Amino acid sequence: ISVFVIVVMGMLGITLTNILSTSEDSVVYESLGLKALNAARSGLDIKISEAFPLLPGEAEQCNNGPVSVAFVNVVGLENCSYTAVCQSDNSLSGIDYFRFSSTGVCSVSDIVVSRTVAVDARKL
């Protein structure tokens, strides 16, 4: 009976170790995912502000190709970058439609996480 108890306790210990290891990995992925999402949102905000400038007289910019930026000295977004793009289409009765998308990528060691956000807009 003591051998049975030892075997059961050993299996229970191995199971708990696996659960803790999986939990640690999920925390890393969740943290990197949130950082990647914030990086992607930053790129999206910049592209939207270029297409819809707030100050009068500023030129609207879209369709100038994808822009990739790495966050170097930004606390909290180390090892993160984004690639953002704006596409415009005015083929529908002269109304300007815009499609913005941005992908944020963060990495630590051999773990790489990316998140993509997209927004469609039209000019009034």
Disulfide bonds with the S-S distance in Angstrom:
Cys62-Cys86 1.90
Cys80-Cys106 1.95
